[in-house]
């Protein structure tokens, strides 16, 4: 079984491209979903990774199985649901950034329930990675995610959690309660600054780091292009980001999480893993789509070497 097992919802992606000659809006078809993105990022960085999810028995579901097979992501814990679709989302871009429109209600992944959790597969993993979206897509999926966390903790498996708040999924008060409960059960958490400000009600990164350290022993507060604040109960420092020509930051945070976990499992310390993950996340913003621009380990290492990092 894989070292890193990722639980969450894959989504077929349609990402807005610059207009064609006739001015029509064009979209690039691809793959997304935060946990699948992280799984691909970890796999491209050399980790042994698997997905734990449900897909629809449809073209989108088939496309994900083909993607994971190509990327070397284990799909033995993926179930096909003949009665529900694979979710879809659209990404549009403007001067204020990127924006999402989701079509995921009643999706196959949202129908996951605690009885679907493969206890033995989780017990044999080294890391279980999931997110706030894994909790927010439905009540039954939330229960399944907490069941998976319970199994992982009982077996001594590291629990990794990315806050990834999506307010359209659920009210902020419920999201905050569920997400912070999960963070309190995790060994590693990846809050983003924007998410954390909404979830905690705090504004300053130092105060936010303190808040999450009270819940979790390793906090990686994602600061976008400014890098990441790495905080443990013994040390704290900001690991700076890398300047690149960004065109689409859709999957940058997911790439950071997957790349960090890959390097942590490989034996890097948190500072080395964070520097590598910053580079991977930066490179992932230089192309369109969540998955296509995720770099390989060779790409990241060459990028770091060129900058003397």
C-alpha positions as CSV (number, residue, x, y, z in Angstrom):
1,X,0.0,0.0,0.0
2,X,1.1,3.6,-0.6
3,X,3.0,5.7,2.0
4,X,0.7,8.7,1.5
5,X,-3.1,8.1,1.3
6,X,-5.2,11.0,0.1
7,X,-8.9,11.2,1.0
8,X,-11.0,13.7,-0.9
9,X,-13.1,14.6,-4.0
10,X,-11.6,14.7,-7.5
11,X,-13.3,17.2,-9.9
12,X,-13.1,17.5,-13.7
13,X,-11.7,21.0,-14.4
14,X,-12.5,23.5,-17.1
15,X,-10.0,26.4,-16.8
16,X,-10.5,29.6,-18.7
17,X,-7.9,30.4,-21.3
18,X,-7.3,33.8,-22.9
19,X,-10.0,34.6,-25.5
20,X,-9.6,33.2,-29.0
21,X,-9.3,35.4,-32.1
22,X,-13.1,35.8,-32.3
23,X,-13.3,36.8,-28.6
24,X,-15.1,33.6,-27.4
25,X,-14.4,32.3,-23.9
26,X,-12.4,29.2,-24.2
27,X,-11.7,26.5,-21.5
28,X,-8.9,24.0,-21.1
29,X,-10.2,20.6,-19.9
30,X,-8.2,19.1,-17.1
31,X,-8.3,17.5,-13.6
32,X,-8.7,19.1,-10.2
33,X,-9.9,18.6,-6.7
34,X,-7.6,19.7,-4.0
35,X,-6.7,16.2,-2.7
36,X,-6.2,14.7,-6.1
37,X,-3.9,17.7,-7.0
38,X,-1.9,17.1,-3.8
39,X,-1.6,13.4,-4.6
40,X,-0.3,14.1,-8.1
41,X,2.1,16.7,-6.7
42,X,3.4,14.1,-4.2
43,X,3.8,11.5,-6.9
44,X,5.7,13.8,-9.3
45,X,8.0,14.5,-6.4
46,X,8.8,10.8,-6.0
47,X,6.4,9.7,-3.3
48,X,4.4,6.5,-3.2
49,X,0.8,7.8,-3.2
50,X,-2.8,6.5,-3.3
51,X,-6.3,8.0,-3.5
52,X,-9.2,7.2,-1.3
53,X,-12.4,8.4,-2.9
54,X,-15.5,7.6,-5.0
55,X,-15.9,8.4,-8.7
56,X,-18.9,8.3,-11.0
57,X,-19.1,5.6,-13.6
58,X,-18.8,8.3,-16.3
59,X,-16.3,9.8,-18.7
60,X,-14.9,12.1,-16.0
61,X,-14.4,9.1,-13.7
62,X,-12.6,7.2,-16.4
63,X,-10.4,10.2,-17.1
64,X,-9.3,10.3,-13.4
65,X,-8.5,6.7,-13.4
66,X,-6.4,7.2,-16.5
67,X,-4.7,10.2,-14.9
68,X,-3.8,8.3,-11.8
69,X,-2.5,5.3,-13.7
70,X,-0.3,7.6,-15.8
71,X,1.0,9.4,-12.7
72,X,1.6,6.2,-10.7
73,X,-1.1,7.1,-8.1
74,X,-2.6,3.9,-6.5
75,X,-6.3,3.7,-7.1
76,X,-7.0,0.5,-5.2
77,X,-9.1,2.4,-2.7
78,X,-11.2,4.2,-5.3
79,X,-14.8,3.0,-5.8
80,X,-17.0,3.6,-8.8
81,X,-20.6,4.7,-8.1
82,X,-23.0,3.9,-11.0
83,X,-25.7,6.2,-9.5
84,X,-23.8,9.5,-9.0
85,X,-21.6,11.7,-11.2
86,X,-18.0,12.8,-10.9
87,X,-18.0,16.5,-9.8
88,X,-17.1,19.3,-12.2
89,X,-15.9,22.9,-11.8
90,X,-15.0,25.9,-13.8
91,X,-12.1,28.4,-13.2
92,X,-12.4,32.0,-14.5
93,X,-9.7,34.7,-14.3
94,X,-9.7,38.4,-13.9
95,X,-7.6,41.2,-12.5
96,X,-8.5,40.2,-8.9
97,X,-7.4,36.6,-9.4
98,X,-9.1,33.2,-10.1
99,X,-12.7,32.3,-9.3
100,X,-14.4,28.9,-9.0
101,X,-17.9,27.7,-10.0
102,X,-18.6,24.2,-8.7
103,X,-21.1,21.5,-9.8
104,X,-20.6,18.9,-7.1
105,X,-24.0,18.4,-5.3
106,X,-24.8,14.7,-5.2
107,X,-21.4,13.7,-6.5
108,X,-20.1,10.2,-6.0
109,X,-17.4,11.4,-3.6
110,X,-20.1,13.3,-1.5
111,X,-21.9,9.9,-1.0
112,X,-18.9,8.4,0.9
113,X,-19.8,7.3,4.4
114,X,-17.9,5.8,7.4
115,X,-18.6,2.2,6.3
116,X,-16.7,2.9,3.1
117,X,-13.5,3.7,4.9
118,X,-10.8,1.0,4.2
119,X,-9.4,0.6,7.7
120,X,-6.6,-1.7,6.8
121,X,-5.3,0.5,3.9
122,X,-5.1,3.5,6.3
123,X,-3.3,1.4,9.0
124,X,-0.6,0.4,6.4
125,X,0.0,4.0,5.2
126,X,2.6,6.4,6.7
127,X,0.5,9.6,6.1
128,X,-3.3,10.2,5.7
129,X,-3.9,13.5,4.0
130,X,-7.3,15.3,3.8
131,X,-8.8,18.7,3.8
132,X,-11.7,21.0,4.8
133,X,-13.3,20.2,1.5
134,X,-13.1,16.5,2.3
135,X,-15.3,17.4,5.3
136,X,-17.5,19.9,3.7
137,X,-18.9,18.1,0.7
138,X,-21.6,16.3,2.7
139,X,-22.5,15.2,6.2
140,X,-21.7,11.6,5.4
141,X,-18.4,12.5,3.8
142,X,-17.5,14.5,6.9
143,X,-18.3,11.4,9.1
144,X,-16.2,9.3,6.8
145,X,-13.3,11.7,7.0
146,X,-13.4,11.7,10.8
147,X,-13.6,7.9,10.8
148,X,-10.5,7.8,8.6
149,X,-8.7,10.1,11.0
150,X,-9.7,7.9,14.0
151,X,-8.3,4.8,12.3
152,X,-5.1,6.6,11.4
153,X,-4.5,8.0,14.9
154,X,-5.2,4.6,16.5
155,X,-2.5,3.1,14.2
156,X,0.1,5.8,14.7
157,X,-0.3,7.0,11.1
158,X,0.6,10.7,10.6
159,X,-2.5,12.8,9.9
160,X,-2.0,15.8,7.5
161,X,-4.8,18.4,7.1
162,X,-5.2,21.3,4.7
163,X,-7.9,23.8,5.8
164,X,-9.0,24.6,2.2
165,X,-12.2,26.5,3.2
166,X,-15.0,26.7,0.6
167,X,-17.7,28.9,2.1
168,X,-20.3,27.8,-0.5
169,X,-20.2,24.3,0.9
170,X,-21.3,25.2,4.4
171,X,-21.9,28.0,6.9
172,X,-18.7,29.5,8.3
173,X,-19.5,28.7,11.9
174,X,-19.9,25.0,11.1
175,X,-16.9,24.9,8.8
176,X,-14.8,26.5,11.5
177,X,-16.0,24.0,14.2
178,X,-15.4,20.9,11.9
179,X,-12.1,22.1,10.5
180,X,-10.6,23.1,13.8
181,X,-11.7,19.8,15.3
182,X,-9.8,18.0,12.5
183,X,-6.8,20.2,12.9
184,X,-6.8,19.3,16.6
185,X,-6.5,15.6,15.6
186,X,-3.8,16.3,13.0
187,X,0.0,16.1,13.2
188,X,0.6,18.5,10.3
189,X,-1.7,21.3,9.2
190,X,-1.6,23.6,6.1
191,X,-3.8,26.7,6.7
192,X,-3.7,29.4,4.1
193,X,-3.6,33.0,5.4
194,X,-6.9,33.9,3.8
195,X,-8.7,30.8,5.1
196,X,-7.2,31.2,8.6
197,X,-8.3,34.8,8.9
198,X,-11.9,33.7,8.2
199,X,-11.8,30.6,10.3
200,X,-10.0,32.0,13.3
201,X,-11.1,35.6,13.3
202,X,-7.5,36.7,13.6
203,X,-5.5,38.8,11.2
204,X,-1.8,38.8,11.9
205,X,0.2,35.7,10.8
206,X,2.0,35.4,14.1
207,X,-1.3,35.3,16.0
208,X,-2.7,32.8,13.5
209,X,0.4,30.6,13.9
210,X,-0.1,30.7,17.7
211,X,-3.8,29.8,17.3
212,X,-3.1,26.7,15.1
213,X,-0.1,25.6,17.2
214,X,-2.4,25.3,20.2
215,X,-4.2,22.7,18.1
216,X,-1.5,21.0,16.0
217,X,2.3,20.5,16.6
218,X,3.4,21.5,13.1
219,X,1.8,24.4,11.3
220,X,2.7,25.5,7.7
221,X,0.9,28.8,7.2
222,X,0.7,29.4,3.5
223,X,1.4,33.0,2.6
224,X,1.0,32.9,-1.2
225,X,3.9,34.4,-3.1
226,X,5.5,35.4,0.2
227,X,6.2,31.7,1.0
228,X,5.2,29.9,4.1
229,X,5.5,30.4,7.9
230,X,6.8,27.2,9.4
231,X,5.9,26.9,13.1
232,X,6.6,24.3,15.6
233,X,6.4,24.6,19.4
234,X,10.2,24.9,19.5
235,X,10.9,27.2,16.4
236,X,9.3,29.5,13.9
237,X,10.5,31.1,10.7
238,X,9.2,32.2,7.3
239,X,10.6,30.4,4.4
240,X,10.4,32.8,1.5
241,X,8.7,32.2,-1.8
242,X,10.1,32.4,-5.3
243,X,9.2,35.0,-8.0
244,X,7.9,33.5,-11.2
245,X,5.7,34.7,-14.1
246,X,2.4,33.5,-12.7
247,X,-0.5,32.9,-15.0
248,X,-2.8,30.6,-12.9
249,X,-2.5,29.9,-9.2
250,X,-5.4,27.4,-9.1
251,X,-3.5,24.4,-7.6
252,X,-0.5,26.1,-5.9
253,X,-1.6,25.4,-2.3
254,X,-2.4,21.8,-3.1
255,X,1.0,21.4,-4.9
256,X,2.7,22.8,-1.8
257,X,1.0,20.3,0.5
258,X,1.8,17.3,-1.8
259,X,5.4,18.3,-2.4
260,X,6.0,19.0,1.3
261,X,4.6,15.5,2.3
262,X,6.7,13.8,-0.4
263,X,9.9,15.4,0.9
264,X,9.0,14.8,4.5
265,X,8.3,11.1,3.9
266,X,11.7,11.0,2.0
267,X,13.4,12.2,5.2
268,X,13.8,16.0,4.7
269,X,13.5,18.2,7.8
270,X,10.6,20.7,7.8
271,X,12.7,23.6,6.6
272,X,14.2,21.7,3.6
273,X,10.7,20.3,2.8
274,X,9.1,23.8,2.9
275,X,11.8,25.3,0.7
276,X,11.3,22.5,-1.9
277,X,7.5,22.8,-1.6
278,X,7.6,26.6,-2.1
279,X,9.6,26.0,-5.4
280,X,7.1,23.4,-6.5
281,X,4.1,25.7,-5.8
282,X,5.7,28.6,-7.6
283,X,6.4,26.5,-10.7
284,X,2.8,25.2,-10.6
285,X,1.5,28.8,-11.2
286,X,3.4,29.2,-14.5
287,X,0.8,27.3,-16.6
288,X,-2.9,26.9,-16.8
289,X,-4.9,24.2,-15.0
290,X,-4.5,22.6,-11.6
291,X,-2.6,19.5,-12.6
292,X,-0.8,20.1,-15.9
293,X,1.8,22.6,-14.5
294,X,2.6,20.6,-11.4
295,X,6.4,20.1,-11.7
296,X,8.4,16.9,-11.4
297,X,11.2,16.5,-8.8
298,X,13.8,17.1,-11.6
299,X,12.1,20.4,-12.5
300,X,12.0,21.6,-8.9
301,X,15.6,20.6,-8.2
302,X,16.8,22.3,-11.3
303,X,14.8,25.4,-10.4
304,X,16.4,25.4,-6.9
305,X,19.9,24.8,-8.2
306,X,19.6,27.7,-10.6
307,X,18.8,30.0,-7.7
308,X,21.4,28.6,-5.4
309,X,18.8,27.3,-3.0
